[in-house]
Amino acid sequence: MLQQEAVLILHHHEWYNGEGYPCRLAKNEIPLGGSRIVSVIDSYDTMRLAGGRCKKTMPVEEATNELIRCAGKQFDPEVVQAFVQVMVLRKELGPNSYNKHQLEEVL
């Protein structure tokens, strides 16, 4: 019943550059609808909430810049760009409080 959803969840630890797991998929081999998007959201959520791998919470700007720093390696740069645009539109991120230049370089 949830076979398609299971595939999306399975691949949300794949890296855009092919160094992730479990199948070492890269770029468009990784399902967009859930896996590439969920990867960005899951990582942002982990950075923003204390516990687990993070000992302390990161501010919105720092977590966003970490996503940007890893765009093209761990994350799909277009998904990161869309995430940043949504954060700015929602006024959760200032339009000048993230590294625009670095994001533009990987797009």
C-alpha positions in Angstrom: 0.0 0.0 0.0 2.8 2.5 0.8 5.4 1.1 -1.6 6.1 4.4 -3.4 6.4 6.3 -0.1 8.8 3.6 1.2 11.1 4.2 -1.8 11.2 7.9 -1.1 12.0 7.4 2.5 14.6 4.8 1.7 16.6 7.2 -0.4 16.5 10.4 1.7 20.1 9.7 2.8 21.4 9.6 -0.7 23.8 12.4 -1.5 23.5 14.5 -4.6 27.1 13.7 -5.5 26.5 9.9 -5.1 28.3 9.5 -1.8 25.2 8.7 0.3 23.4 5.5 1.2 21.9 2.9 0.8 22.4 2.7 -3.0 24.8 5.5 -3.8 22.4 7.2 -6.2 23.4 10.6 -7.6 21.6 13.6 -8.9 18.4 12.8 -10.9 18.7 9.1 -9.9 17.5 10.2 -6.5 13.7 10.6 -6.4 12.8 14.4 -6.2 9.3 14.1 -4.9 10.4 13.0 -1.5 14.0 11.9 -1.2 15.8 15.1 -2.4 13.3 17.4 -0.7 13.0 15.3 2.5 16.8 15.3 2.7 17.0 19.1 2.9 14.1 19.4 5.3 15.3 16.6 7.6 18.8 18.1 7.8 17.5 21.6 8.5 15.2 20.2 11.2 18.1 18.3 12.8 20.3 21.4 12.8 17.5 23.6 14.3 16.5 21.2 17.1 18.9 20.2 19.9 19.4 16.5 20.5 20.5 13.6 18.4 23.5 14.5 16.3 23.3 18.2 17.3 24.2 19.2 20.9 22.7 22.7 20.5 20.3 24.4 18.2 21.6 26.4 15.3 20.1 29.8 14.4 18.0 29.9 11.1 20.8 31.7 9.3 23.5 29.3 10.3 21.4 26.2 9.4 20.5 27.7 6.1 24.1 28.6 5.3 25.1 25.0 6.1 22.5 23.7 3.6 24.0 26.1 1.0 27.6 25.0 1.9 26.6 21.4 1.2 24.5 22.2 -2.0 25.9 20.3 -4.9 27.6 17.7 -2.7 25.0 16.4 -0.2 21.9 18.3 -1.4 20.3 19.2 -4.7 21.2 22.9 -5.3 17.8 23.6 -6.8 16.0 22.1 -3.8 18.2 24.2 -1.5 17.4 27.3 -3.6 13.6 26.6 -3.4 13.9 26.0 0.4 15.7 29.4 0.8 13.1 31.2 -1.3 10.3 29.8 0.8 12.1 30.7 4.0 12.5 34.3 2.7 8.8 34.5 1.6 7.7 33.3 5.0 9.9 35.9 6.6 11.7 33.3 8.6 15.0 34.3 6.9 16.1 37.8 6.0 16.7 38.4 2.3 20.3 39.3 3.0 21.1 36.9 5.9 22.3 34.0 3.8 25.2 33.4 1.4 23.6 34.2 -1.9 26.9 34.2 -3.8 27.8 30.7 -2.7 24.3 29.4 -3.6 24.5 31.1 -7.1 27.9 29.4 -7.7 26.4 25.9 -7.4 23.3 26.5 -9.4 
